[in-house]
């Protein structure tokens, strides 16, 4: 299908309103419409606000900018310059927009006009827009964060243009960044709240079953079935990556939190469990970290660390082969908890190399002596 995006720069003040009908005056700097085969599938606005006004937006979670749906913010916003917020109109309001305007210029003019004539217009409500990204240009470069909605196009979902596997991929990609933003505050309750918020939104805009996203219990084979049974009984919040015999969840240890993946390999009669280190290793630190995990792996009985030199991802892997036997609750428990225990034990050492001046041998010595 042919997709086309048109842009318009209104550079005009736009007055929106929040849940209490309080006015919120922002600067609309760009408006874009995306059409697929002449059908409108997305309307985006870029807003410019001063940092003081952003504090109100942040505190009240306007534009659905909820803290649990934000990615990593690696630096703080400064008192100046302005902050740019990109938002997307909820897809169920697109037909209403089409009734009044056909191109970006007309849409911008319509929104500007009704902001003074019809302040109660749903198109002007902050709760009907989804915050995609928040950015500020500083001397050191651009800083900010993206949200879950930046990983998936709600309009495409509503129009049937995205399948449940893509939904699962979007959630997985978001969680990877989310763990970096919340390294010291992750809880299983928090994970459930994130998934609940995502599911509730999907329920509003598309026919997506809650179980597909939050926790699929489809049994594809004996290994997968035992995996699902274990995490249910052990009360781990998780979801299945659609189309794959893979479960994803978050684990909170004493020293941090990270994403975990459990994969069933039915044909080989194997289960593999991964703990994904919460940040990718910077390129200039990869040799030092490679030495660290080589030292750590030496003498390990159950599992091992792995480093992907191409992108700096570290994971701890444990696995089991039950060919000629069967996987049980007890076997999975030992596999899983041996894994997360080792990641939690060595996590501070890796962090000391990334963010400090520790050498590999020194970092290992502090852990293993």
NUPARO-981475 format. One record per atom (N, C-alpha, C): residue in one letter; x, y, z. Coordinates in steps of 0.001 Angstrom, whole numbers, padded with zeros to 6 digits, always signed. Example, Ala and Ser with C-alpha at 12.3 -4.5 7.8 and 13.67 -1.06 7.14 Angstrom:
# residues 2
a+013190-005690+007800a+012300-004500+007800a+013200-003300+007800s+012850-002250+007080s+013670-001060+007140s+012900+000030+007870
END
This chain:
# residues 369
x+000828-001195+000000x+000000+000000+000000x+000871+001256+000000x+000414+002275-000695x+001163+003517-000796x+000865+004412+000404x+001926+004856+001089x+001779+005732+002246x+002438+007072+001945x+001754+008151+002287x+002266+009492+002012x+002061+010378+003226x+003093+011160+003573x+003012+012086+004705x+003193+013516+004209x+002285+014393+004626x+002347+015812+004283x+002557+016624+005557x+003348+017683+005453x+003674+018520+006613x+003271+019965+006386x+003002+020633+007506x+002696+022065+007477x+003230+022674+008762x+003839+023861+008658x+004393+024549+009826x+003525+025743+010186x+002554+025564+011081x+001672+026685+011438x+002362+027781+012235x+003319+027390+013103x+004036+028343+013954x+003072+029331+014616x+002060+028775+015260x+001020+029584+015897x+000685+029018+017268x+000169+029879+018140x-000266+029421+019459x-001552+028617+019328x-001614+027521+020070x-002776+026643+020072x-003190+026416+021518x-004458+026620+021823x-004950+026430+023187x-005695+025104+023293x-005170+024229+024121x-005788+022933+024399x-006360+022968+025809x-006964+021879+026251x-007459+021829+027625x-007226+020443+028205x-007057+020397+029525x-006819+019123+030200x-008125+018566+030736x-008033+017553+031605x-009235+016901+032132x-010111+017844+032947x-009502+018872+033519x-010258+019831+034330x-010709+021032+033514x-010494+020968+032191x-010835+022052+031268x-009973+023288+031465x-008849+023151+032156x-007926+024270+032290x-007212+024496+030968x-007074+025741+030520x-006431+025996+029236x-004935+025717+029272x-004424+025231+028159x-003002+024949+028010x-002584+025524+026660x-001889+026647+026694x-001489+027309+025458x-000061+026915+025092x+000086+026331+023918x+001370+025840+023431x+001626+026421+022037x+002842+026268+021546x+003183+026721+020200x+003203+025517+019274x+002324+025518+018260x+002290+024430+017277x+003296+024754+016183x+004372+023969+016092x+005431+024258+015117x+005339+023394+013864x+004742+022225+013981x+004611+021357+012803x+003382+020466+012952x+002715+020234+011822x+001575+019315+011791x+001756+018412+010580x+001626+017110+010784x+001778+016168+009675x+000588+015222+009614x+000195+014912+008404x-000861+013940+008160x-000286+012801+007335x-000551+011578+007763x-000105+010400+007013x-001326+009684+006473x-001298+009458+005153x-002413+008779+004490x-001930+007502+003836x-002790+006518+003840x-002525+005245+003179x-003656+004991+002192x-003301+004992+000916x-004335+004867-000132x-005444+005899+000083x-005020+007154+000328x-005935+008294+000519x-006769+008224+001794x-006480+007274+002662x-007184+007202+003943x-006262+007701+005048x-006749+008653+005851x-005942+009219+006927x-005709+008174+008019x-004445+007911+008311x-004128+006923+009344x-003395+007534+010541x-002900+008784+010403x-002251+009404+011560x-002180+010907+011389x-002356+011602+012515x-002180+013049+012586x-001222+013340+013738x-000111+013991+013418x+000887+014322+014435x+001055+015832+014555x+001295+016276+015782x+001597+017668+016061x+002926+017746+016806x+003735+018738+016480x+004924+019038+017267x+004685+020352+017983x+004823+020330+019293x+004543+021486+020134x+005825+021998+020765x+005911+023296+020900x+007034+023932+021583x+006515+024554+022874x+007136+024172+024000x+006719+024708+025301x+007954+025120+026083x+007811+026104+026949x+008946+026456+027799x+009046+025430+028925x+010232+025285+029534x+010415+024261+030569x+009458+024393+031746x+009047+025618+032061x+008099+025796+033165x+006754+025172+032826x+006284+025389+031587x+005024+024792+031170x+005158+023273+031074x+006353+022811+030672x+006557+021364+030603x+006401+020725+031983x+006796+021442+033037x+006650+020895+034385x+005189+020578+034687x+004280+021432+034230x+002856+021158+034414x+002447+019927+033612x+002900+019863+032373x+002575+018708+031516x+003114+017426+032135x+004331+017508+032646x+004981+016348+033245x+004245+015914+034518x+003964+016855+035397x+003318+016546+036676x+001937+015944+036490x+001182+016465+035518x-000189+016009+035307x-000297+014890+034273x+000847+014453+033737x+000879+013393+032712x-000042+013715+031540x-000030+014990+031113x-000840+015387+029969x-000305+014721+028707x-001140+014587+027697x-000813+013890+026454x-000446+012427+026723x-000982+011870+027802x-000729+010474+028178x+000762+010195+028406x+001479+011207+028858x+002909+011058+029143x+003091+010484+030551x+002607+009265+030753x+002714+008605+032045x+004138+008106+032259x+004611+008216+033473x+006006+007873+033766x+006334+006430+033417x+005356+005511+033614x+005630+004100+033349x+005684+003771+031868x+005321+004740+031007x+005356+004500+029564x+006449+005308+028879x+007423+005775+029664x+008518+006569+029115x+009790+005748+029011x+010597+006092+028032x+011903+005471+027899x+012932+006215+028738x+014197+006012+028381x+015291+006545+029191x+015500+008036+028960x+015635+008793+030056x+016061+010190+030011x+017432+010238+030667x+018475+010372+029861x+019844+010222+030361x+020426+011522+030909x+019671+012613+030796x+020129+013883+031343x+018903+014705+031719x+019097+015759+032501x+017970+016565+032951x+017687+017694+031969x+016407+018085+031875x+016049+019251+031077x+016546+020510+031777x+017011+021482+030987x+017524+022743+031522x+016420+023803+031531x+016608+024910+032292x+015603+025982+032338x+015354+026655+030989x+016250+026451+030057x+016080+026933+028685x+016973+026058+027799x+016705+025949+026506x+015656+026568+025705x+014335+025796+025809x+013428+026050+024835x+012133+025381+024829x+012265+023876+024623x+011238+023163+025024x+011157+021712+024886x+010124+021392+023807x+010467+020433+022937x+009563+020061+021852x+008903+018708+022167x+007594+018688+022047x+006813+017482+022325x+006084+017073+021051x+006312+015843+020610x+005591+015328+019441x+004448+014453+019931x+003239+014720+019435x+002050+014001+019879x+001294+013462+018671x+000519+012401+018909x-000266+011778+017837x-001722+011677+018287x-002630+012044+017415x-004054+011999+017744x-004521+010552+017874x-005310+010275+018902x-005852+008925+019045x-006641+008560+017788x-006449+007350+017294x-007031+006975+015991x-008540+007022+015913x-009227+006860+017056x-010680+006874+016986x-011240+008269+016688x-010387+009307+016769x-010827+010673+016463x-010462+011098+015045x-009742+010275+014318x-009367+010633+012948x-010577+010851+012043x-011608+009988+012100x-012790+010244+011255x-013425+011596+011543x-013416+011993+012822x-013976+013292+013194x-013165+014418+012564x-011856+014250+012516x-010983+015257+011917x-011206+015346+010412x-011357+014212+009765x-011542+014166+008313x-012809+014907+007884x-013789+014948+008732x-015043+015642+008402x-014838+017132+008175x-013765+017679+008755x-013596+019130+008727x-012375+019593+007938x-011450+018710+007618x-010231+019145+006933x-009630+017993+006144x-008923+018344+005056x-008385+017312+004169x-006869+017327+004066x-006243+018472+004358x-004789+018566+004243x-004228+019242+005485x-002912+019200+005686x-002332+019743+006919x-002655+021215+007159x-002667+022003+006103x-002984+023416+006245x-004397+023597+006795x-005352+022873+006218x-006738+022967+006668x-006894+022451+008099x-006204+021356+008420x-006281+020806+009785x-005759+021814+010793x-004602+022421+010492x-004028+023407+011401x-004966+024580+011606x-005512+025084+010516x-006430+026225+010622x-007686+025841+011398x-008170+024622+011175x-009367+024181+011887x-009101+024102+013392x-007977+023517+013774x-007647+023405+015198x-007461+024784+015828x-006809+025689+015107x-006592+027029+015638x-007911+027779+015804x-008823+027585+014875x-010109+028279+014951x-010977+027752+016085x-011066+026425+016197x-011954+025874+017230x-011380+026070+018628x-010072+026353+018723x-009490+026571+020051x-010050+027819+020710x-010609+028716+019894x-011253+029907+020448x-012772+029816+020382x-013281+029051+019405x-014732+028980+019217x-015369+027817+019971x-014648+026682+020069x-015203+025484+020699x-014184+024893+021673x-013994+025507+022820x-012968+025017+023756x-013227+023608+024278x-014483+023116+024169x-014788+021775+024659x-014662+020718+023567x-014129+021087+022409x-013956+020163+021293x-013013+019027+021689x-013407+017746+021469x-012550+016598+021836x-011167+016653+021200x-011054+017218+020016x-009755+017303+019351x-008770+018168+020127x-009279+019008+021020x-008416+019902+021793x-008106+019373+023180x-008581+018184+023493x-008333+017600+024810x-006978+016893+024822x-006163+017206+025812x-004836+016587+025888x-004923+015074+026057x-005994+014574+026675x-006099+013133+026886x-006371+012376+025588x-006716+013104+024521x-006968+012457+023229x-005757+012480+022311x-004621+012891+022863x-003366+012876+022114x-002349+012031+022868x-001521+011306+022123x-000504+010425+022710x+000874+011037+022520x+001569+011272+023643x+002922+011803+023558x+003885+010760+023008x+004590+011108+021932x+005535+010179+021302x+006967+010417+021763x+007338+011704+021863x+008708+012022+022268x+008749+013409+022888x+009739+013621+023745x+009975+014907+024394x+011464+015193+024257x+011820+016325+023613x+013216+016605+023295x+013573+018048+023640x+014835+018238+024018x+015380+019583+024212x+016785+019629+023627x+017075+020674+022865x+018410+020826+022281x+019300+021565+023264x+020367+020906+023727x+021315+021513+024645x+022679+021643+023972x+023600+022323+024611x+024926+022509+024023x+025620+021178+023770x+025363+020220+024637x+025995+018902+024501x+025287+018027+023475x+024157+018502+022946x+023392+017716+021986x+021943+017603+022418x+021170+016850+021658x+019744+016686+021969x+019555+015652+023067x+018734+016000+024064x+018398+015043+025124x+016881+014931+025202x+016409+013891+025863x+014978+013692+026001x+014645+012220+026101x+013407+011906+025790x+012975+010515+025861x+011861+010268+024854x+011678+008999+024518x+010537+008576+023715x+009621+007735+024595x+008415+007479+024134x+007449+006708+024908x+007105+005417+024173x+006306+004595+024838x+005879+003352+024199x+005192+003607+022866x+004424+004705+022797x+003648+004973+021578x+004548+005275+020390x+005804+005582+020640x+006742+005815+019548x+007167+004514+018880x+006959+003384+019559x+007386+002087+019036x+006300+001404+018214x+005098+001896+018318x+004002+001251+017592x+003054+002335+017108x+002530+002172+015921x+001616+003156+015353x+000187+002778+015732x-000423+003460+016696x-001787+003111+017106x-002782+003197+015963x-002548+004127+015030x-003457+004265+013893x-003402+003039+012998x-002197+002529+012780x-002070+001320+011963x-002723+000139+012659x-002595+000104+013984x-003242-000962+014748x-004753-000902+014591x-005291+000305+014710x-006732+000466+014624x-007274+000128+013257x-006463+000385+012214x-006923+000133+010845x-006593-001269+010368x-006009-002082+011256x-005672-003447+010876x-004340-003551+010162x-003556-002458+010200x-002295-002452+009482x-001129-003031+010250x-001375-003555+011440x-000305-004133+012246x-000821-005397+012902x+000027-006412+012986x-000430-007667+013569x+000081-007816+014993x-000405-008842+015672x-000078-009014+017090x+001396-009313+017317x+002084-009879+016313x+003522-010112+016466x+004259-008782+016547x+003829-007821+015734x+004438-006498+015783x+004139-005813+017106x+002951-006061+017661x+002628-005537+018984x+003623-006068+020008x+003862-007383+019954x+004810-007990+020883x+006206-007428+020721x+006643-007212+019471x+007964-006645+019214x+008062-005231+019782x+006983-004450+019614x+006980-003081+020125x+007119-003074+021639x+006376-003968+022304x+006459-004044+023761x+007866-004464+024188x+008439-005428+023481x+009786-005902+023822x+010812-004787+023659x+010741-004031+022558x+011691-002950+022324x+011530-001846+023348x+010272-001539+023692x+010045-000513+024692x+010604-000939+026047x+010345-002192+026438x+010821-002664+027736x+012343-002585+027837x+013029-002821+026732x+014492-002783+026759x+014976-001384+027115x+014337-000359+026546x+014707+001009+026880x+014176+001403+028245x+012980+000926+028592x+012365+001292+029866x+013232+000850+031037x+013859-000311+030932x+014693-000788+032037x+015870+000142+032285x+016364+000795+031219x+017468+001733+031395x+017018+002971+032154x+015764+003385+031960x+015257+004589+032613x+014896+004340+034064x+014733+003098+034454x+014213+002787+035791x+015081+001754+036491x+016379+001888+036367x+017315+000866+036816x+017182+000525+038295x+016807+001493+039122x+016797+001238+040568x+015402+001138+041159x+014348+001195+040326x+013005+001272+040903x+012038+000232+040375x+012532-000805+039701x+011636-001765+039065x+010994-002687+040088x+009714-002918+039934x+009010-003903+040734x+008103-004703+039836x+007731-005879+040260x+006809-006678+039465x+005461-005977+039352x+005049-005252+040397x+003810-004490+040328x+003896-003450+039235x+005067-002790+039131x+005248-001795+038091x+005111-002402+036714x+005658-003590+036510x+005533-004264+035225x+004076-004510+034887x+003319-004971+035848x+001902-005238+035624x+001168-003967+035250x+001521-002851+035908x+000855-001584+035611x+001143-001133+034189x+002379-001333+033723x+002734-000968+032357x+001900-001766+031370x+001910-003072+031544x+001161-003924+030625x-000324-003607+030677x-000840-003308+031877x-002258-002985+032004x-002591-001714+031236x-001709-000715+031344x-001944+000525+030624x-001920+000331+029123x-000988-000463+028631x-000896-000732+027205x-002121-001488+026726x-002494-002512+027467x-003643-003326+027091x-004923-002497+027077x-005104-001645+028091x-006312-000838+028150x-006433+000079+026947x-005295+000607+026509x-005365+001474+025335x-005735+000674+024095x-005103-000484+023917x-005417-001310+022758x-006898-001695+022753x-007440-001931+023944x-008848-002314+024017x-009755-001198+023511x-009280+000047+023626x-010076+001176+023171x-010046+001337+021662x-008903+000980+021022x-008748+001316+019612x-008762+000131+018676x-008716-001081+019179x-008639-002222+018276x-009097-003482+018973x-009388-004491+018168x-009838-005773+018692x-008629-006639+019006x-007934-006287+020086x-006758-007035+020512x-007051-007625+021876x-006996-008914+021995x-007316-009570+023262x-006246-009284+024299x-006672-009084+025538x-005746-008816+026621x-004729-009941+026757x-005175-011167+026665x-004270-012294+026862x-003180-012344+025800x-003451-011806+024626x-002443-011829+023575x-001251-010992+023949x-001522-009877+024659x-000451-008964+024985x+000134-009246+026361x-000727-009348+027344x-000255-009402+028720x+000250-010759+029141x-000421-011807+028713x+000028-013120+029171x-000634-014206+028334x+000045-014622+027298x-000512-015660+026448x-000220-017022+027061x-001209-017899+027066x-001019-019228+027629x-001246-020305+026573x-001030-019897+025321x-001146-020868+024245x-000068-021936+024398x-000456-023199+024354x+000497-024280+024519x+000937-024780+023147x+002203-024467+022809x+002738-024887+021517x+003482-026212+021618x+003703-026681+022837x+004451-027915+023030x+004694-028127+024504x+005265-029286+024840x+005453-029637+026244x+006413-028667+026946x+007517-028296+026286x+008489-027399+026904x+007847-026041+027169x+007190-025512+026154x+006554-024207+026305x+005469-024244+027382x+004684-025306+027392x+003635-025430+028383x+004174-025454+029801x+005280-026159+030016x+005879-026201+031351x+006432-024832+031745x+006984-024106+030762x+007470-022751+031040x+006343-021855+031520x+005242-021856+030782x+004092-021030+031143x+003590-021411+032531x+003496-022704+032789x+003017-023191+034077x+003907-022708+035219x+005232-022753+035003x+006160-022324+036062x+005963-020853+036394x+005977-019986+035383x+005917-018548+035654x+004558-018125+036189x+003522-018855+035816x+002215-018589+036414x+002217-018958+037895x+002679-020165+038200x+002659-020629+039587x+003625-019840+040468x+004747-019425+039889x+005743-018667+040655x+005425-017170+040682x+004300-016794+040079x+003751-015440+040127x+004696-014398+039525x+005184-014706+038314x+005962-013734+037554x+005037-013078+036533x+004892-011740+036513x+004178-011103+035402x+004967-011318+034113x+004319-011737+033063x+005021-011995+031803x+004046-011903+030650x+004588-011882+029445x+003755-012009+028253x+004520-012812+027216x+003786-013399+026300x+004399-014154+025216x+004622-013237+024031x+005811-013311+023441x+006056-012621+022178x+005311-013395+021105x+004298-012763+020548x+003363-013446+019662x+004078-014123+018500x+003685-015351+018243x+004244-016105+017127x+005519-016840+017462x+006042-016635+018666x+007288-017278+019075x+007082-017987+020417x+007770-019091+020641x+007679-019771+021946x+008587-019097+022969x+008394-017789+023141x+009258-016967+023987x+008404-016160+024959x+008793-016170+026218x+008150-015364+027246x+009109-014264+027673x+008575-013099+027913x+009394-011983+028374x+008857-011469+029690x+009774-011094+030581x+009396-010580+031887x+010517-009689+032416x+010257-009011+033516x+011252-008164+034175x+011563-008753+035545x+012852-008730+035927x+013244-009222+037250x+013907-008100+038037x+013539-007974+039302x+014142-007015+040217x+015065-007755+041175x+016345-007431+041107x+017309-008019+042020x+017691-007039+043112x+018678-007397+043923x+019153-006496+044966x+019949-005333+044382x+020564-005552+043229x+021465-004549+042648x+020926-003873+041401x+019726-004211+040979x+019161-003577+039783x+018028-004414+039231x+017586-004046+038045x+016519-004783+037377x+016869-004925+035909x+016277-005927+035271x+016605-006186+033879x+015522-007042+033246x+015599-007134+031923x+014669-007946+031148x+015149-009393+031107x+014203-010324+031167x+014511-011753+031043x+013697-012348+029895x+014270-013341+029234x+013599-014071+028164x+013696-015563+028436x+012574-016255+028296x+012547-017718+028411x+012107-018277+027061x+012907-019150+026473x+012611-019678+025143x+012523-021202+025173x+011479-021707+024530x+011328-023160+024388x+011845-023581+023021x+012662-024632+022991x+013145-025211+021731x+012597-026641+021682x+011371-026733+021175x+010631-027996+021251x+011332-029128+020515x+011809-028865+019307x+012421-029925+018505x+013663-030484+019170x+014422-029588+019821x+015654-030031+020496x+015395-030457+021937x+014128-030265+022408x+013768-030585+023790x+014646-029808+024781x+014734-028511+024533x+015579-027645+025352x+014807-026404+025796x+015207-025881+026941x+014742-024578+027399x+015956-023698+027654x+015876-022449+027209x+016959-021483+027408x+016388-020279+028140x+017129-019784+029123x+016700-018601+029880x+017816-017568+029848x+017444-016319+029531x+018412-015229+029435x+018064-014109+030407x+019082-013538+031031x+018977-012249+031695x+019727-011252+030822x+019033-010183+030399x+019641-009183+029533x+020126-008018+030382x+021427-007752+030340x+021985-006648+031119x+021258-005361+030736x+020914-004508+031732x+020001-003384+031465x+020518-002275+030565x+021805-002206+030294x+022323-001197+029363x+023292-001862+028394x+023375-001342+027194x+024368-001815+026239x+025719-001180+026560x+026770-001950+026389x+028099-001485+026763x+028627-000500+025724x+029074+000700+026142x+029663+001651+025196x+030862+001015+024476x+031071+001415+023250x+032115+000792+022433x+033491+000889+023078x+033777+002019+023731x+035108+002193+024319x+035309+001380+025601x+034249+000707+026078x+034349-000097+027293x+034229-001599+027007x+034008-001967+025744x+033696-003363+025447x+034865-004314+025682x+036087-003886+025395x+037231-004767+025637x+037400-005027+027128x+037241-003985+027935x+037371-004154+029386x+036272-005061+029921x+035040-004872+029433x+033937-005719+029884x+034125-007146+029381x+034670-007306+028164x+034935-008653+027641x+035917-009388+028554x+036926-008667+029034x+037868-009281+029974x+037154-009646+031272x+036283-008755+031729x+035544-009010+032973x+034716-010288+032866x+033937-010426+031792x+033064-011594+031714x+033861-012865+031425x+035024-012738+030772x+035882-013912+030588x+036384-014413+031937x+036811-013471+032777x+037237-013830+034135x+036066-014409+034939x+034872-013808+034767x+033698-014277+035498x+033294-015685+035064x+033357-015951+033764x+032933-017257+033240x+033846-018402+033673x+035114-018071+033919x+036063-019128+034278x+035654-019754+035608x+035355-021021+035574x+034975-021743+036781x+033489-021790+037048x+032694-021080+036241x+031251-021130+036436x+030729-022514+036076x+029833-023058+036891x+029299-024393+036676x+027989-024346+035898x+027106-023434+036284x+025791-023342+035640x+025679-022002+034945x+025677-022009+033621x+025464-020794+032853x+026734-020040+032541x+026584-018969+031746x+027716-018149+031353x+027239-016803+030815x+028139-015820+030891x+027889-014520+030295x+028237-014558+028814x+027514-013741+028027x+027783-013583+026598x+027807-012091+026287x+028699-011689+025376x+028794-010292+024954x+028710-010216+023445x+027776-009403+022946x+027673-009144+021514x+028506-007908+021205x+029663-008111+020539x+030560-007002+020269x+029960-005992+019292x+028972-006398+018499x+028410-005493+017498x+027576-004379+018108x+026839-004677+019185x+025997-003638+019790x+026208-003468+021289x+027086-004280+021892x+027395-004125+023310x+026411-004779+024258x+025531-005645+023736x+024558-006302+024619x+025229-007436+025401x+024944-007487+026697x+025421-008577+027555x+024208-009354+028041x+024342-010678+028085x+023283-011498+028664x+023904-012672+029406x+023168-013151+030384x+023578-014362+031098x+022641-015474+030676x+023210-016603+030283x+022422-017698+029718x+022520-018938+030584x+021372-019532+030865x+021317-020881+031420x+020387-021697+030536x+020648-022983+030412x+019830-023822+029531x+019812-025257+030050x+018854-026020+029537x+018738-027422+029928x+018206-028233+028758x+018734-029444+028613x+018301-030384+027582x+017628-031557+028292x+016341-031796+027960x+015600-032855+028646x+015181-033958+027666x+015957-034144+026613x+015632-035204+025650x+015599-036554+026364x+014524-037306+026178x+014353-038593+026837x+013789-038473+028234x+013515-037244+028671x+012949-037013+029996x+011872-035931+029845x+011553-035222+030906x+010575-034144+030811x+010999-032984+031693x+010589-031792+031276x+010884-030591+032041x+009891-030482+033199x+010384-030077+034358x+009515-029992+035539x+009634-028617+036185x+008730-028347+037101x+008733-027091+037846x+010066-026896+038568x+010537-027958+039223x+011780-027868+039988x+012986-027582+039115x+013061-028212+037948x+014189-027981+037039x+014195-026543+036536x+013013-026030+036170x+012933-024657+035679x+013312-023677+036777x+012866-023944+037995x+013171-023039+039097x+014675-022925+039315x+015381-024040+039283x+016834-023989+039462x+017495-023256+038303x+016989-023494+037099x+017533-022856+035903x+017365-021341+035970x+016179-020901+036340x+015850-019474+036356x+016568-018748+037480x+016502-019290+038696x+017057-018563+039830x+018578-018616+039876x+019182-019654+039329x+020640-019650+039184x+021047-018525+038240x+020239-018300+037216x+020528-017272+036225x+020446-015872+036824x+019300-015534+037417x+019127-014169+037910x+020043-013879+039096x+020393-014912+039861x+021319-014721+040979x+022686-014291+040477x+023158-014924+039396x+024476-014583+038852x+024474-013188+038226x+023404-012853+037502x+023339-011501+036936x+023354-010454+038038x+022600-010692+039102x+022535-009728+040191x+023880-009596+040902x+024595-010710+041013x+025884-010693+041705x+026941-009913+040946x+026960-010071+039617x+028025-009462+038814x+027640-008109+038226x+026373-007728+038331x+025925-006462+037760x+026710-005250+038281x+026948-005132+039595x+027693-003955+040068x+029103-003875+039483x+029745-005028+039275x+031087-005028+038708x+031100-004482+037292x+030136-004902+036482x+030061-004396+035107x+029766-002903+035119x+028861-002475+036000x+028533-001058+036101x+029757-000233+036499x+030592-000779+037379x+031778-000041+037824x+032771+000164+036692x+032771-000730+035719x+033641-000567+034542x+033045+000448+033578x+031730+000379+033372x+031075+001277+032415x+031113+002713+032898x+030729+002937+034161x+030537+004299+034654x+031652+004774+035575x+032597+003910+035881x+033710+004303+036731x+035031+004041+036037x+036089+003977+036831x+037425+003743+036290x+037956+002365+036670x+037058+001477+037139x+037504+000163+037583x+038043-000666+036425x+039085-001428+036696x+039620-002375+035723x+038965-003728+035951x+039027-004582+034926x+038329-005868+034990x+038767-006714+036179x+040069-006836+036359x+040569-007661+037456x+040163-007127+038810x+040207-005826+038944x+039810-005192+040216x+038321-005402+040480x+037502-005247+039446x+036055-005413+039605x+035687-006845+039969x+036369-007813+039352x+036112-009220+039673x+036527-009527+041092x+037673-008994+041503x+038190-009280+042844x+037214-008839+043931x+036538-007706+043713x+035600-007207+044707x+034385-008128+044843x+034092-008868+043778x+032932-009751+043801x+033266-011142+044318x+034404-011664+043883x+034704-013065+044112x+035596-013331+045317x+036027-012273+046025x+036860-012514+047204x+036078-012232+048478
END
